[in-house]
Amino acid sequence: MRFKLLLVFLVSTGALYAQQQPFSAAQLFKNEKTNVWHTLPTVSGWADDSHYLLLKDKKTYSIDAKTGQEGEDTRKSDWKVSPPLSALAGANSQNPTVSPDGKWLAFTRDSKDLYLKNLGNNEEKRLTSDGSETVYNGYAAWVYWEEVLGRNTQHKAFWWSPDSKYLAFMRFDEAKVPVFAIAGATGQHGYLERQRYPKPGDPNPLVQMGLVEVASGKIVWADFDANADHYFGTPFWTPDSKALWMQLKNRAQDNLKLLAVDPATGRKTELVSESQKTWVDWLTTVHFLPDGKHFIRQSDESGWMHLYLHTMDGRLKNPITSGNYTVTGLSLIDAKNGWVYFTARKENSARIDLYKVKLDGKGLQRLTFGDYTHQVQVSPGGSYFITTYSNLQTPPKMALLDKTGKMIRELGDAKGPDFDKFTVARTELVRVPTPDGFQLPVMIKYPTNFDPNKKYPVLISIYGGPNAGRVYDRWNFSPQEQWYAQDGLLQVGIDHRASGHFGKTGQNFMHRNLGKWEMEDYSTAVNWLIEKGLVDPRKVAITGGSYGGYVTALALTRGADVFTHGIANFGVMDWHLYDSEYTERFMDTPAENPDGYRESSVLTYADRLKGTLRIVHGTMDDNVHMQNSIQLVDKLEDLNKHFEFMVYPGARHGFGTKGKHAQAETARFIYRYLLEKPFPAEIWQ
């Protein structure tokens, strides 16, 4: 019924669209002024519980939340003009980080050893001396940087205690990790990079946690087997600096332990142990309560991500949240009044709202309003919050609310005075049923001249990895997508059952069989669109990068009866070829799951290719090695299959400086195979 109503709406808006005008290429791609948009205020945070900070005219202003009165921010700044930290650390240094008390600088040098510098007298102290081509102190091995600690760390693997008396660091030994050679083609003879890269079943780096007593430089090692085959996650110092809380996962990644380590002795005490039949994800943080007696842990062990209150010895006191919805973050702990403010996808899995609940799990209240996705900034005491909110039909607005959710005032609206003069492509979110009861979120961006009696070429843009959904009910305007809509392209996003909309319960379907449910759910959604008369079944295109490149190649082979065109960018084509931590989390090792690895490989289905597949890869991709695409190319050539192959010399994981060319080539593909129109080359010059 909802879909029929949508078609009626789109037909009824035909007269309105006739009175509107399309965007020109200059307006979309050359920033020619249109008065379609306003810039929202820039709120940088809160000065205190009743004053938020507004950036305006290169100054920071303190705004009284109650009255709206504006005054220049006069708080004393701790910033001092000083040499850059990299200059203080010296040549070949990485990640210089000042201690909380401002007296010390910690850094690594040559990505191998850890150093301290006394900022009072500039005296330098070398803490480790065994760094080598395979040993790194305080500098993360590749697989830890990519999969465990995170890219934003820039390989940093050391952590100051709050009292500045200790510095914890990880020591990595990659001597047994296999080397993957990456060929560079520049110069007369080219060159090779030797990358330590563990693939599924390979030896992983051996990791130890060291704890440095800053005053003496003495190192104590946390009490773990230095040769054990396990993973350490990001650690957390307790606020009183008395313990370093470490995360430990077994190689199978189905058990996660949280342990307290004494920095003076290295002795450990187990606090929490969580096991799941599939896999357990890392804790991204631990929330300590001001009383020093409790902490809050986030876990999806129930099948949905929720908050749990523990005593400091690890004992579970009570769940704070529960139910079939996902908590996305903790915004504030109001310990004085016993409230926890958190964000969640509760009312609708495609939207995020702010809630508060008592520490004992009682008194749950939704604080945000309407059918919108909200991005919130809560004041330090919880008296107010600012939300930037939107949905697929409503451009972003900003508002100030009090702790009960009552609107204090509107702060801004991105919708400009000439918004209604243009035919902005309409985007709708629908739910497509699967045979076994899931309601898949599908986002449809309609052509601006939409005719319900016409079947359209469709482009599906995806990523597709576990818990990596992209379909949200929030404003989504892209100049490129708007241009394609004006030229008659239907654009679609689809989230499968393991995308996050259905919690860990949905994600668990992917265990030991990556690719299966993505193909089944995506095919179900596309067939639904075809049945509704929206899509031309001869022009069903899909594209994505990385995991999305894998899904695209799989769609044109395993899903060849549904998908007709695809651009697979730097994708994993066989899970034997990706890194150990990510792959084994979902697939276990090849020895444990040979059938799963075979059935998940694009190579297994290469003989089914019958549509138009373009394979794209950078020659020096150190994340998803070009080996993946080369092996698929080799297989397709042996099968005498037609395909397209685009190589980007020197490009890493992504297009890098070749991005403009890649965008233009994607557009050429769309105009040639889907729109069947002349390519407007001047736009992508």
Buried (B, 14 or more C-beta within 10 A) or exposed (E): EEBEEBBEEBEEBEEEBEEEEBBEBEBBBEEEEBEBBBEBBEBEEBBBBBBBBBBEEEEBBBBEBEEEEEEEBEEEEEEEEEEEBEEBBEEEBBBBBBBBEEEBBBBBBEBBBBBBBEBEEEEBBEBBEEBEEBBBBBBBBBBBBBBBBBEEBEBBBBBBBBBBBBBBBBBBBBEEBEEBEBEEEEEEEEEEEEBBBBBBBBEBBBBBBBBBBBEEEEBBEBEBEEEEEBBBBBBBBBBEBBBBBBBBBBBBBBBBBBBBBBBEEBEBEEBBEBEBEBBBBBBEEBBBBEEEEBBBBBBBBBBBBBBBBBEBEBEEBEBBBBBEBBBBBBBBBBEEEEBBBBBBBBBBBBBBBBBBBBBEBEEBBEBBBEBBBBBBBBBBBBBBBBBBBBBBEBBBBBBBBBBEBEEBEEBBBBBBEEBEBBBBBBBBBBBBEBEEEBBBBBBBBBBBBBEBEEBBBBBBBBBBBBBBBBBBBBBBBEBBBBBBBBBBBBBBBBBBBBBBBBBBBBBBBBBBBBBBBBBBBBBBBBBBBBEBEBBBEEBBBBBBBBBBBBBBBBBBBBBBEBBBBBBBBBBBBBBBBBBBBBBBBBBBBBEBBEEBBBBBBBBBBBBBBBBBBBBBBBBBBBBBBBBBBBBBBEBBEEEEBEBEBBBBEEBBBBBEEBEEEBBBBBBEBBBBBBBEEEBEEEBBE
